[in-house]
Amino acid sequence: MSLSSARLFLDKLMAEEELGLRLASELAKKRIELIREAGFEFTEQELEQAKSALSPGALGHVAGWLCETPTNNPASRGRCCGGGLWH
């Protein structure tokens, strides 16, 4: 592991949109898998509805984990929270 490797990754991520979309899609799948393993069952739409009822900043440091990530799914493409994963 090295700082130069992390920088190369970020350079590639910024240069190759497909890489970012693929990683975001895999992260979204893993997020739902972990939520289900924790005993919860809901759709992305239901999660967004529940989040919309919260006051801004209510999720604090976990907001990035719960932000919408860009995927090839037209229903959830192109939006990411302020603390998003790929900012």
Steps between C-alpha positions, in 0.01 A plus 500: 500500500621845422389855458613491136275200436205683657570802279522282189166344591335842539649616168362193326164541673472859377613409147284192450129554567428131445730405790315735735163368387613139545638566848190697604275221376694238696497719813123545472454122471721441804315770697164326443657162584633632832168666583315173439754305708425745783134395481345784300301472178411803286551639152729785396187711447379428855842593637491829310150572632611433858811716456294788360312522831824569690637848560809599298815357657308260724701203376832665582805302399301204366337711227767402245422135550131564443529738207370414160782385281504527122416171332374383165155467658295790356297524822804591710754642256695819537434625854733486794484663841734778610722250682486261206728212437672635189526876559 
